[in-house]
Structure formats: C-alpha cells, structure tokens
Amino acid sequence: MELFSIEIDKTLLISGLEWQALSGPLSLVKEKQHIASELNATLHAEFSNGVETLVGFLPDELAVGLPKKLHSLPGLLAGVPNIASYCVLIVEEGDVALLAALQNGQPAPGFDGYGPIEEIIETARNFINMAPAGVTVYGNCRLLNASPLTLETIVASSTTKKQALLKKMPNSSARYVMAAGVLFILALGANFAYNQYQKAERIKKEKLSYVNVDAVYQSNVAEVLKTAIPAKAAYSLLNKILGKLVVDNHGWAFATVLCQQGGCTYTWKNENGLNSSFVPPADASPLSFSDKGDVLVYQVPYKQAFQVGIDPRQATTLDAIRRDITGEFQKYYNLDVSSQFYKTDVFGVPPGLPGNPSKTYQAGTFTIKGPWYANDVLNNLPDAASFDALELTLGTDQQLQFTATGKYYVK
C-alpha cells in the first residue's frame, strides 16, 4: 500500500503511516525515539488506551513536499462517535481505494494505506479473518457490504483531532536526520529506498527480541473474553424467562422466539384471531403485523442483565471436550437431543503481533438441539463457552423444540 493525502473541509488527511506498538523493555520515549531514528521519521501520531501505545511514523523521505498540518486517517476514525472497536474503512474512488482499520479502538498496524481496489479489499479481508472479534466494515465498498461512512463525516465528527495531528519528535536531532535523509535521496535515488526497506526489516526482527509475544497474546485473549456472555448462566436465565411460555393468545398461535444478546423476538401466527385481539406482554415493543395479517412480531428486552466475562483459565482441552462434555450430552440422546461441537481455530491473535505465541487458545462453535423439556442438558456445556442465541419453535406435534448456539474455547 502507498502513502496518500487529501484535503477534506480544510483538514489534510494522510493515509499510509508506519504504525508500531510500543511494548519493549525500554521506556516508551526511548523506544519511540529508537524506532523514529531507524525509520528516519520526524513526524508521528501517538495513541494509547492505557494498555497499549501505538505510534504512526511518517518517514522523512515521504514527507517531502507535504503540508505541515497532517491528520492520520485511522487516527481520526478512532474518534468517530460509536465507531466499532474492530472495524475497517474502505473508501473507493475509481480503481483505487483508501484503507484504515481499528483494533481495540486504536489504529491497526499494517492496515493503513492506499492502493488498487483489489489489493485493498484483500488486505481488509485479511484483517477481518485475523481479528479476534467481529469486524464492522465502513465506507462505500459494496462488495463487503460496508455501512455508509464518508471522509467528510469522519472529519466533522471525530473527537481525536489533536491525537491524529502529526507532531515532530521532541528531540531536535530528528530535524537533522530529516535533512540528511532528503540529501541522501537526491544523491542515491532508488538505492535509498532499498536501504530503508532493509532497515524496516531489521526493526521488525529487533522488536521480536523484546516484545513479549506470549504476554501480549494472553492479555488480548483475556480482554476479548471480558465481554463474552457465559453460556450456562445465560441459558439458565432464559429457562426462567421462557419457562411459562403460553402458546395461544386469543386466536394467535405461538410460532418462534429467538433470544440473542439484546433481548427476545417473538413471532406468532394467526389461526382465527384479529389484530386487535392479541394481548402483548406489558414490556413488549409495538406489535409489527404482516401485510396479510397472518403474522405478528414483537421484541421483549431482558429485565435482568446477562452475566458477562469468561476467565481463560476455565478453558479445558479439546480432548476433554470430546471425551467428557460430549459424553454428558450422549446421556440425553434417547430424549432426541443432538449436540455438535464444530472444528476449532486459533483464537485471539491480535493483528500485527510480531511473532507466534508459544501456546494458543482455540475457539469453535456449538449447536445443541432437542425438546424444550430436556433443556437442562445445557448445564453440561463447558465453563469456557459463550452464548450466541437460543431459539424455540413449536412443532406440528405441539411440542416446543430448542436450538442453542454459541462458542466454546479450548487451550
């Protein structure tokens, strides 16, 4: 990807900074100066969330001819109200596009730049596949179903303009480095670019020596699981909520209820009732009727919040899942309960991590189905499992059937 700058409402945006995470044994100031010196960079933008500090550097040879006041595009994106903490922005213009990405609400190293649309989309997909959480796509990329977001809106609404503004390194020697860098370019031309590439590669290798990859990985896994909803606790609460479900309401027959993190959505079918005859729960949203009057839908929020947070130390091994957990579900097979624990993949590796953790966690999905009267089978789920959804349907035999879905985590 390339460097690119554009003026939006008198604000100069720049895309294509070299983002680095500061996490070595040196003080943050010394580490920042060390990287700036290696990259021959005088200008930078810095972001910190209290856990991690990220700095975007603009190499001096790329800064030649650019205006003085430049704002980092992903830096401004981080300040857009209600922006997703894991997201990518793709702004297409003809055959090229801008790319910016956030991880944990901060600029994501390696995902800031400009280039051909095919390259940008491929890079965005790599970020989406590597992210430990769901990624929201913004911009005007139809291929990835982006939610509309323009550069004008980002500039107008961002609350991080001061942080996104590129500043000079505090030491004066950096100015001389910039001047020397410009002369070097003029003297050596393409050879300079090659030397810079060699330096960047050396920096990556040096960072491997002092970044505690395992510690960063473990911290990221713990952070992601802090917002997960424990499956067993969630299903226990839903059992109480749905335990007294009525299947007939003045000529309307219950069809399905789908409970997710935000609440439950109920669907009813008309047998011989009227739109005006249905009596909804007191806390239901306004009823939504179909055009034919044969179906109605409403939502009910939870009165009691779900328990939140899973301790990674609760994760067992995949062998234990296959042997013990699946074994417990097999005891219910004569009640027409089925269980599937699908294939696992490595989970929680943050984008830009300079190395592979020595030990990783894996995540897979599960689906449990059966008659509602046998829903106590869900108490056998592993402790390190998260809730996604619970759906109840009324079969032709007038028996309630449930489908429970979520994720499980193993080490």
N, C-alpha and C positions, 0 to 999 in steps of 0.2 A: 504494500500500500504506500501511497505517496502523501507528501505534505500538501495542504490546501488551505487557502484563506479566502474569506468572503465577508463583505460588509452587509450587515443587516441592521436597519434602523440606527445607523451611525455607530454601531458596535462591530468591531472587527473580530470575526471568529477564526480560529485556526484549528485544523484537524491534522493529526499525524505526529503528535508528540511521542517521545520515548518515555513510557511510564515504567517506573521502577518502585518496588516495595522496599521500604527501609526496615530491615529486621535483623541486622547483623549485630555483632558484639560491640562495634564502635558506637559512639554517641551518634544520635541522628544527624547532628550538624556536621560532624566529621564524615559520616558515611555519605551524606548528600554532597559535600564538597569533593569527596573522592570520586564519586560517580560523575559529577559535573566535569571534573578535570579530565577523566578518561574519555568522556564524550565530547570534550571541547564545547561545553554548553555554558552559556552565561544566563540565559533566560529559563525560568522554570515556573511551574504552578504546583502547589502543595495542598494535599487533602489528608485529613486524619479523622477517624471515627472513635478515637480513644483506644482502639485495639491495634490498628494497623495504620501506618503512614505511607501514602503513595505520592510520588513526585513525578511530574511530567517534565522532561527536559527537551529544550529546543536547541539542537546542535548549532554552533555559530555559523557554520558554512551555509546552513539552510535559512538562517535569519537575515542574510544579506539582502537588502532591498525591501524588507518587510517593514510596515509601520511600527511605531513604538508601542502603542497600546493594543495588545492582542489578548483575546479571551479564549481559553480552551473550550471547545465544543462539549466534550463529555463533562468538563467541569461545570458548565452552565446547566447541562442536562441533569446533573445531580441535584440542582436546586429547584427544579420544577415541582410545584406542589403536587403531592400524591403520586409522584412517579414511582414505578415499581423498583424495588431494591435490586432485582436482577432483570435487566432489560437490554435490548439493543435498539438503536435508532438507525434507520436506513432512509436517506433522502436521495431519491433518484432524480437525475436530470439528464435526459437523453440516454446515452450509452454508458454514463458514469454515475457514481453514487458516493455519498458520504456515509461513513460508519462511525458510530460511537456506542460504547457499551458500559454498563454499570454492573459491578458485583458488590454485594453488601452495601449498596448505595454510593459507591465510590468508583472512579474511572477504572476500567479493567485493562491491565497491561496487555498489549498486543492486539487490541481491538479498537484502535483509534486511527482513522486514515481515510484515504480517498483512492478510488481506482475504478476499473471496469465493473459493471454491474455483476457479471458472473462471478468475479473474484470476491466482491463484497458480500454477495449472498452466500457463497461457500464459506467465507470466514464467519459470517453471522451464524450459519448452521453449526459450525464447529463450536462456537461459544454456547449455543443452545444445548448441544449434546453433552458438553462438558460441565455445564452449570449444575450445582447440587440442588437447585430449587427451580421451580417453574420460571420461564423467561417470557416476559411480555415484549412484543415487537411493536415499535412505534415508527411513524413516518408515513411514507406513501408507497411502500413495497407491497403490491397486490399479491405477489407470489407467496409471501409469508403472512398474508392476512394482517397487515400492520394496522394498529389503531392510529387514526389520523393525529399527527403532531407536526407542526411546521417550525422552521427555524425562527420565524417571527414570534411565534408563541413562546418558544424557549427563551428568547432574548427578553421578551416583555414580562415573563412571569418568574424567571429564575431568581432565587434568593442567595445565590452563591457567586455573585459577580465579582466580589472582592477576592475570593479564593481562586476563581477561574482566571483572573487577570495575571498574565505572566510578569514575573518580577525578576530583577537581577540578583545574582548570587551576592551575599553580603560582603565577600572579600574583594578588594579592588583588583587583585591579581587576575581575576577572571576576565577583566576588560582587556588585559594584555594578551591573554590566551585567545580571545576573540580576534584581535588584530592580527596576531601571529597566524591564526587559522585562515583568515582571509588571504594573507600573503602567500601562505602555503598552497592554497587552492590555485591562485594565479600562477604560481611557479611550477607546480607539479601536475595540475589538472586531474585527469582520471586516476592517477596513482594515489592521490589523496583519498578519494572515495574508497579505494581498496584498503588503505591503511585504517580508515575509520571502521570499515567492516571488521577488520581483524581485531581492532580494539573492542568493539561491541561484543564480539565472540569471547574475547578474553574476560570481559566483565562478567558475562554470564557464567563462565567457569569459576571465576573468583567468588561470585555470590553463592555458588553451590557449596563452597568451603565453609561459609559462615552462616548460611541460613539453615536453621533447624527445621528441615522439611517435615519431620515427624511431628514436631510440636505445632507447626502451623496447620498441618492436616488435622490433627486431633482437635485443635481449637475450632477449626471450621466445622467439623462434624458436630461438635457439641453445640455450636451456635445455630446450626440448621435445625437440629433436633429440639432446641429450646421452644420452637413454635409448633412442633408436631403434637397432635392430639392422641394420647394413648388409646389404643383400640378397645381394650377390655373395659376401661372406665366409660368410654363413650357408649358402647353397646349396652352396658348396664343402665346408664341413664336413659337411653332410648327405650329400653324394655319397660321402664316405669312410665314413660310418656305414652307409649303405644299399647300398653297392657290392657287398657279398657277401650280399645278401638271399636266403635259402632259401625256396622256395615250397611245400615239402612237409615235414610233420613227423609221422611215424608215423600216417598216415591223416587228417591235418588239412591242408587246403589254404589257403594264404595268400589273404586277400581284400583288405584295405586296410591302409595305415599312414598316419596323419595326424600330422605333426610340426609343433608350434607352439612358442612361446617356452619353455614349461615342460618339454617332452620329447615323446616319440613314443608314440602309441596304436596298438597293433596289433590287427587283427581277423582271426580265422581261421574257416573253415567246415569242418564235419565231413563227410568223404567216406565213410570206413569205419573211423574211429578210435574210441578210447574217451577219456573224460575223463581217465582215469589214464594214457593212453599218450602224451599230449602232453608234450614236454620243453621247458620255457621257458628263455629266457636266464637266466644267473645273476643279473643285476641287474634282472630284471623284478619288477613288483609282483605280489601274489597274483592268480591267474587268476580271472576272472569268467565263469562259464558261464551260458548261456541256460537257461530252464526246459525247453526241448525237448532240450537237449544238442546243438544243431546249430551253435552259435556260441560262441566264447570270445574274451575281450578282456583285454589287459593293457597296462600302461604301462612305458616304459623311460626313465629320466632321462638327461640328457646327462652324459657323463663330462668333457667339455671345454666350458667356458662359451663362449657366443657373444661375438664382438667387439661392443662397444657404442659408439655415438656416430657421428653424421654431421656433417660440417662443412658449414654452409650455403653456404660459398663453392664447394663442389663442384657446386652446382646449375647446370644449364645452362638454356637457353631451351626453351619448348615447341616452337618451330620446329625446333630441333636434335633434339629427341626424335623428331618426326615424320619428319625428313629422314634423320638418321644412325642413331639407335637402331632405329627401325622398319625401316630399310634393312638392318641387320645381321640382323634376325630373318627378313626375306624370303628370305635365302640358304638358310634351313632349311625353306622351305615344301614342297620336294619330299620332305622326310622326315616330312611330316604334322605339322609344328609350327605352331601358331597363336599369335598374340600380339595382345593388346588393351591399349591404354593409354587408359583412360577419361578423361572430361572432368575438368578441374581446377577447383578452387575456391580462393579466398583462404584462406591457412593461417596460423595462429599469432597472430591478433589477440587480445590479452588482453581479457577483459570489462572495461568501464569505461574503456577508453583514450579520453582526451578529444580526439579528433581522428583523422583518417585518415592513415596513413603515406604518404609520397610514393612509395615503392616497396614492393611486397609480394611474398611468396613464394606459390606456389600448390601444392596437393597434389592428386594424383589416384591412383586405384588401377590396378593392372595384373593381368592374368591370362595366364599362359603355359601352354600345354598341348602335349603331344607324347609320343612314345615315350621310355622311360627311357634308352635307349641314346644319345639325342640331347640329354641334359640339359646338355651343355656349352654349349648355346645360352644358358643363364642367365648365362654370363660376359659377355654383351653388354648386360646391364642397365646403366642409368646409375649412376654413382658415388653420386649422391644418391637412393638408393632403399632402402626398408626392407623387412624380411622380416616377413610375417604367418604364412604356412603353406606347407607342401609336403605333398601327398597323392599316394601311389602306389596304384594299383589294378591287379589282374590281370584282363585281358580274357579273353573267350571263346577268343581265339587264343593264350592263354597268354603274351601279351606284356605287360610292365609299362608302364603309362601314368602320366605325372605331370601334376599341376596345381600350379603355383606362383602364389601370390598375395602382394601386398604394396602398398606405396605408393611413388610417385615424386614428387619435388619439383622445381619449376622456378621461375625468377625472371623 
